[in-house]
Amino acid sequence: MTAHSIASTWDIFCKVVDNFGDAGVCWRLARILHREHGLQVRLWVDDLNTLRALHPDLDAAAPLQHAEGITVCRWQDVLPEPVEATVVIEAFGCGLPEGYIAAMAASARPPLWIVLEYLSAESWVDEHHGLSSPHPQLPLPRYFFFPGFTSATGGLLREADLSIRRDRFDDPARQRFWHDMGFDNSDAQSLTVSLFAYAGAPVAGLLETMARDAAPVVVAVPDDVLLSAVRAFFGTAADNDRGPWRRGALEVRVLPFLPLVRYDELLWACDLNFVRGEDSFVRAQWAARPMVWQPYRQEDGAHRRKAQAFLDRYAVGLAPKAKGALTAFCSCWNGDHTDMAAAWRALREELPDLAGHARRWAGDLAAGADMAARLVEFAGNKVK
Ligand code: TRH
């Protein structure tokens, strides 16, 4: 029996801790499982407003609705019985409802319980991916599933047609994108940058540096937490002031928070992408453009180890100068208080090399199976 036929109904549980990443990853996973693997997927989310920001067709008040073939349920309304799923995904260790766990245990064929973990490039992930962690009291099989960058991990989420869509995104498509956003396409001399980051990022320093650049820089900022720092930089406090703002070589454009599918287009339309967290970080890699990552900040400093582990992997094959420029800029962006102007100059100089490298990196990563395919295979091997 194939994984496909045995694991046909999946429940995904998602709690939005903060921001968009939890919902983004779960929605993307649900979509791929349904579209590419023919699975019936129910996505339980505790915060439909956040999911709606990514997929605006959703009704944030509906207890149950269907979108793109996925059944989307408000977690508060969860009905524990009967448990029909063959596989249950607990995203990012969010826990499952007690009643649901009891119903799983009471089922004649309890579903396979998979805890989907956060992405990390650290080497320990290879050993932890796929480990069993049975429920301490109940007879329920449970496994850890770690996304990652090697063949020993769960891989990265990627739609089957993503590379083709990216490669078809040519100049006219780019112009249409900017036009749809209400802007003329920036001229060919401008460096176009998307800027998605957490509120603590050294935005003022970056914008000041870009304003002094020798060539024009166009920065697109999504309508999110960075906007108040950007407004402050341009000396405007009004929430309804949406620019565009100019200073020196710099032009800043405010973009609406885009639906998930259009966010890819923004990444493809830019020469350099600043991304954060998990899902935008992965999308920027598939975009095959130079990128600067700001990991989600963790109290114990784990984000620094994550950033280092990623750079260690990513920079393999980069010329020493480009590697040095990328490493120095990333640590400056992530708060090491070094000279932003010098770091930016070096990064800017190395962008052609970094662009070639980003393309190779995306190609190498895409040679492996994507996360949803690995998950389906994993489940197929466990559900007998
Ligand atoms: O929003 P995030 O900071 O999410 C974070 C991380 O996932 C982090 O690991 C987790 O611990 C924390 O949430 C709770 O960054 P991330 O992961 O990049 O998610 C952003 C999502 O928003 C991603 O799916 C892309 C999407 N997006 C759009 O759809 N449109 C937009 O305009 C933008 C800027 C983003």
Boltz pocket constraint, residues with backbone or C-beta under 6 A from the ligand:
constraints:
  - pocket:
      binder: B
      contacts: [[A, 17], [A, 18], [A, 19], [A, 20], [A, 21], [A, 22], [A, 24], [A, 25], [A, 53], [A, 54], [A, 118], [A, 196], [A, 222], [A, 224], [A, 256], [A, 257], [A, 258], [A, 259], [A, 260], [A, 261], [A, 263], [A, 276], [A, 277], [A, 278], [A, 279], [A, 280], [A, 281], [A, 296]]
      max_distance: 6.0
